């Protein structure tokens, strides 16, 4: 295997900060570059590089200047826009799916139709392209019902409607008012499933895969799963209540058939396949969505669940020749993530507040503080986004990890700091 001395990570969130730290493991002299990065992506072996990810030419120019042995793409938008294809065509080994394979996340209608073709258990659905069609189906199906904009909407394109009126208003706003632009020109109407959600990530080489421990994200802003949805306020890993037999079913019923169907279509999936599932009261896993990259904040927890050479593993997947033995997943380990959010999040987050206490937090055993919405200026660190920091802790048990994460979170200061106090305690 070719030595991986230089890795380029594309993205600017806590996910990319966690990936950068994990990618330095396994080779003492490996250098990791994060572009565009944030206020925390810097150090002896982690370097920040400016780039506009929406400009393909700028990304290629940066890769040509840095000459990385591996490129890892973090966010979904560049993948759906074809950045992995462009980097591969330019001669760079790139971990992340092609534009065609990224349609699994880029189009909810595409995913649902693939699930039907592959016999993957999922909620009953209809795909509509006009408000009149949506109104008719909502009237026939009744409520509750889920209304989903087809394309990428930065996590805001799904409405779980409790009433028919709410569902019709959501469909109208997408199809006629075009609040999400072209992303809402097609809408998926889906039966509302009940149960508990679980996130399962697989490192895939187009045919084979390595399954990572199951995680549970906490989407609502307030304790008790109340308030509006966010990008994620914390993670428990492994997800409570997910047995080995259930994980085997998820691999067999959701991950494997997705890869087989994509391969049969001539668009093999190489990258991180992130299945969001609902486990019903009967214990059956139902596919809600596929994402084509690591979740955030799930990634921050997952990076603390594995040992070994992550860069080697991702490179082997990108080559289509997966080497699962390059990493290990110790069973006696758990991780907790507590997100610290800015005042006003998830609506209009306040920016520019001074952040303190990170060094003291990271002095706690097993704790890493990953940066998300931060910016460094004149030797000080400031808030610059909605989710500011991902306080991540690992331990021999989840309770140990959870206690460490909250001890660390309480040491960090900035005005208006928001956090949930029940991460890992709710299903």
N, C-alpha and C positions, 0 to 999 in steps of 0.2 A: 504494500500500500504506500502511495506517495505521501511523504510527510506534509502535514498541513501546518505551515509556519505563520500564515497570515489569513485572517478571516475578516470579511466585510459583512456587517449586519446592517440591514436597511430598516429604519424605523426610529421613533423618538419617544417611546413609552417605557413603562416599567417592564413590560414584556421583553423589550430589546435590551434593557439594562440587565435583567436576569439572564437572558441568553448570553450576553457578552461575558458575564462573570463565569457562567458554566462552561463556555467555550474555551476559556483560558486553562481549564483543567485538562490534564492528560499530556501536556507538553510544556516544560518549564519556560521555554523561550517563545512561545506562541504569542503573537500580537493580534489584538482584535480592534477593529475600527468600526465605530457606530455612526451612521449617517441618516438623518441629521443629528441624532442624539438629543441629550438634554443636560441639565445642570449637574447631573451625577455621573455621566458616562465619560469618566476621565480617570487616569491613574497611570501606574508604571507600565501596565500591559494593555490598558483600554484607552483608546484615543477617539476623540470626537471629530467628525468631518462634516462641514456644511454641504447640503445638497437639497435640491427641490425634487422630491420623489415623483412629482407629477411630470417632470421633464425627463423623458427617456434618454435623450442625448446627454444630459448632465450626469445621469447615473452611469452611463457607459463611460463617459470621460473620467469620472472618479475611479471606476474600476480599472481603467487602463493606467491611471496614474499610480494606484496603490498595488496593482498586480496581485490580488488575493488568490490563494489556493482554493478558497471556498467562499461563496456568497450565500448568506442566509437572509431570506426576505421575511420580515415580520408581519406587516399589515396586509389586509385583504385587498384594499383598493389597487395598489400597484400590481398584485398578482392577477386580479381580474382584468387589468389593463394590459397584461402581457409582458411585464417586466422580466419574468423568468425566461420567456422565449427570446427576448432581445439580448439578455446577458449570455444565454447559452449560444445563440448565434454568433456572439462576439468572442466566443471561446472560453467563457468562464464557467467553471463547475458551479451550478446554482441549485440550492435546496429550496424547493417551492414548486408548485404545480404550474403547468402550462396554462395559457389563457383559456384554452378549451376545457381543460380539466377543472379549472377554477370556477367554471359555471355551476359547479355543485353549490357554491356559496353565492355566486353572482346572480343566479336566477332561482328563486324558490319554486317556480313552476317546473323548471328543468329537473330540480331535485325530486319533487313529488312524482313526476312522471317516471323518472329513473327508479324510484323506490317501488312504484307499481310494477314496472317491468321486471325488477330484480326480486320481487316478492319479499321486500323488506317491510316488516310491520310498521304501519304509520296511520295517522288519522285519515278518515274519509275526507275528500277534498274536491273542489271544483275550481277551474281556472277561468276567469272572466276578463273581458276586455272592454266592457261597456257598463255604465251605471245601471241601465235598464236590466241587463242580464244579472248583475249583482243583486239588485232589488228583488227580482223574482226568486232567486235561489235563497236569499236570506228569509224571504217570506215563507218559502216551502220548508226550510230547515229549522227556522226558529232560533232562539238564543238559549244559552250562551253560544257564541260562535267566534272563531278567530279570523280576523281580516289582516292579510299580509300583503304589503307591496312587494312586487316581484324582485326588484333590484336592490342594490346596496343603499341603505339609508342611515348609516352610522348608528345602527342599533335602535332606530326610532320608527321603523316601518311596520311594526306588529301591534295590533290592537286586539286585546281579549275583550270582546263586547258582551256585556251582561244582558243587554236588551236588543231587540231588533232595531229600535230607533238608533241606538248607539252604533250598531254594526252598519246600518245604512248611511249614517253620517260619516263614518270612517271611510267607507267605500266611495262615497261621493267626493270627499276631500281628496282622495287619491286619484280617482279616475276622471273627475271633472275639474276640480280646483287645481289639480296637479301640484299638491304641496311638496311632493318628492320628485317633481319633474318626470323625466322618462322612466325613472325607477318605479313609478306607480302607474304606468300606462297599462300594465297587466297586474291583476290582483288574484291572490289565492284565498279562497274561502274554505275554512277547515273546521271540522268538528273540534270542540273544546275537550281536551283530555284532562283527567284528574289523576293525581298521584304525587310523586316527588321526582324532581329533575336530577339528572346526573350528567356530568361531562366526561366523555371518554376520548382520549387522544391516542392515535396510532401513528408511529413513524413508518412510512410506506415507501417501497421501492418500485411500485407499479404492480407487484404481484404478492410479495411477502410483506409482513408488518411486525413491528414490536409494539405491544400494547403497554401503555403507561398506566399507573394507578388511577382509579376513578376519583374525580374531584366533584365538589359541590360548590357552585357559585351562589352568592347572595345578592340578588339584583336590586331589591328595593332599598331606598335610602335610609329608612328608619327601622329600629328594632321591631321584631315580630312580623317581618315582611310587610310593613306598611309604607305608604307613600309611593311616589312615582318611581318608575324603573330608572336604573342608572347603568353605566358600563360595567358595574360590578363593585360591591362594597367589601368583599372578603371571600375567602375560600377555606373549606375543610378538605383535607386530603390525607388518607383515603376517605371517600365519601361514606358517611355512616350508613350501615344497612345494605351495602352492596357486597354480596357474597361472591366467592370464587365462581360458583355455578352461574350466578347472574352475569358476571363479567364474561364467562365463557359463552353464554348465550348472545351477549351483545357482539362479541367478536364474530361468532358464527352467523348471526342473523342480520347484522347491520354492516360491520366493517368488511368482512370477506366478500359478500355479494356485491357491495359497491365497487370494490377493486376489480372483481371479475367482470362486472358489466362495463366499467370504464375501459378495461383492457380489450374486451370484445368489440367495443365501439371504435377502437383505434386511438383512444385518448387516454393512455395509462396514467394513473395518478401517482406522482412521486412528490412526497412532501408530508406535511402533518394533516391527517384527516381527523377532524375534531367533531365527534358526533354528540349532539345534544339530544338527550332522550328523556322521555317521561316513563317512569316505572309505575304501572297501574296498581290499584289496590290488590289485584290478583297476582302481582309480581311479574307481569309481562313487560318487557322493554319495548317502547314504541318510539320510532325515530321522529323527532321534532324538526331537526335541521342538521345539515352538515356545514361545517366551516372548513376552510382550506388552509388554516394556519393555527398556531398555538392561540388559545384563548388568553385573554388578559382580564382578570388577574390569575387565572388558573396556571399559566406558565410559571409564575413566580413560585408557586408551591411545587410544581412538578420538577423544576430544576433542583430543588432540595431533596427530591425523592430518589435521585439516581446518582451513582458513582461511575467513574470511568471517563472515557474519552468521547464526549458528546460530539465534538467536531468530526471525529473519525466515523461515528455512527451516521451523522447527517450526510457526510460526504459519500459513504457507501450507499445510502439510499438514493442520493442524487445520481450516482453512477448506474443504478439499477441492479446492484449486487449487495444487498443488505448484509451487514455483519453484526448481528445482535449481541454477540459476546463482547463487543467493545464497551458496553456499559452493563452495570448490574443494578438491580432494584431491591435493596435490602428490605426484608419483611418487617423488621423491628424498627420502623421509622414512620413518622407522621409529620405533616407540615400544616401550618396555619398562616393565612394572610389576612391582615387587617388594613383596609384602605383608609387613609387620611385624606379627606376631601376638603376643598375650599368652601368658605362661606358662600351661600347662594347656589351651590351645586345641588341638583343637576340643571337648574334653570340658567341663571346668569352668574357664573362663579366669579368671586372677587379675586383680583390678581395684585401682585406687587407687595405682599406681606413677607416680612423677614421670617425665615425658618431657623429654629435652633434645636439643639439636643440630639442631633443625629449620631454624633460620635458616642455620646453616652448610651444611646439606644443600642448601637452596634457593639458596645462593650459587653452586653449580655450574651451569655453562651448560646450559640445556635441561631443568633439573630443577624439578618441582613436587611438593610433598608434600601429598597429599589426606588429610584426616582422616576416620576412620571411627568407631572406638570411643574417642573422646577427650572429656574434659570439662575446662572451664576454671574455675578457682576461685582467687580471691585472687592473680591474676597468674601463676599456675602452671598447667601443663597435666598432666593425669593420664590414665592408661588407664581406660577404662570399658566395654570390650567385648572380644570375641575377636580380630577383625581390627582392629588399632589404626590403622595408617597404610598408605596406598598410595603408595609412592615411585615416581614416574612420571618417565621421562626420554625425550626425543626426540633423534634424531640423523639424520644423512644416511644412515646404515646401521644395521641392527639391532645390530651389534656395538658401534658407538659409543654407541647408546642404552643398551645393556646395561651397558657399562662405567660410564657415568655413573650409572645407577640404583644399581649396587652400591657405587660410591664414596659416593654420598649415603646409602645405607642404613647403611653402616658408621659414619657420623658421628652417627647418631641413637642415643640411649641410653634404655633403661628396663629395669628388672630382669626377667630371664627372656625377653628378646626372642627370638622365633623367626622364622626366614626360610629359604627354600630358596635354594640356591646354583646351581641348574641351570636357571633360567628361560630358556626359548628353546633349550635344548640337548637336550631330550628330545622325542620324537614321541608 
